[in-house]
Amino acid sequence: MKKQKAYFELSIDSLRILGKWAADCAERALPIYEALHHGDTRPREAIEGIRLFAAGGKRTAKLRVLAMDAYRAARETNDPAASAAAQAASLAAASAYTHPLIDVQQTKHIVGPAAYAALAVEIKKNNDPQYGDDEVRWAVDHVQKEICEILLNMPGREEGKSRLDKIMYDLDIGLRNKSLF
């Protein structure tokens, strides 16, 4: 017997708020990518694309293309910090397509941009987790209530084994706890 998918209501205005915050988080790591790949503007264009949407623009196919282009940039670099920074930009652009599905996998659309940005900064700073934790705190401090409310509709993440999983878990917990205040 196939399990039925459960959905919740998610407005375009909430996706715009999410997109702005995701762009703010991802942009913090963008200089890591750009320092190594001066002429490659794909991650920056993805962030610019989500900012246009967040400011009231249409959610077009071009935004999906920008997200995929930034994802390709992440895969093409050999530098792990630069890859994480480009992945943050890709996920920021993709946040406009968060599905209102009650599924833990959808939480990556919310915490992913901030988590990959935190990972990029941490890697760049000699894999010191304090720097990643600082980025997590920044993201939680700057999140809007609407984003926490979206996340509360979804199951919580588990801690996982990788450092990225741990960062995503910390963000998930931080955003859920912030919603209480």
HELIX and SHEET records of a PDB file:
HELIX    1   1 ILE A   12  GLU A   27  1                                  16    
HELIX    2   2 LEU A   30  LEU A   36  1                                   7    
HELIX    3   3 ARG A   42  ALA A   54  1                                  13    
HELIX    4   4 ALA A   61  GLU A   76  1                                  16    
HELIX    5   5 PRO A   80  ALA A   94  1                                  15    
HELIX    6   6 SER A   95  TYR A   97  5                                   3    
HELIX    7   7 VAL A  104  GLN A  106  5                                   3    
HELIX    8   8 THR A  107  LYS A  124  1                                  18    
HELIX    9   9 PRO A  129  ASP A  141  1                                  13    
HELIX   10  10 LYS A  145  LEU A  152  1                                   8    
HELIX   11  11 ARG A  163  LYS A  178  1                                  16    
END                                                                             
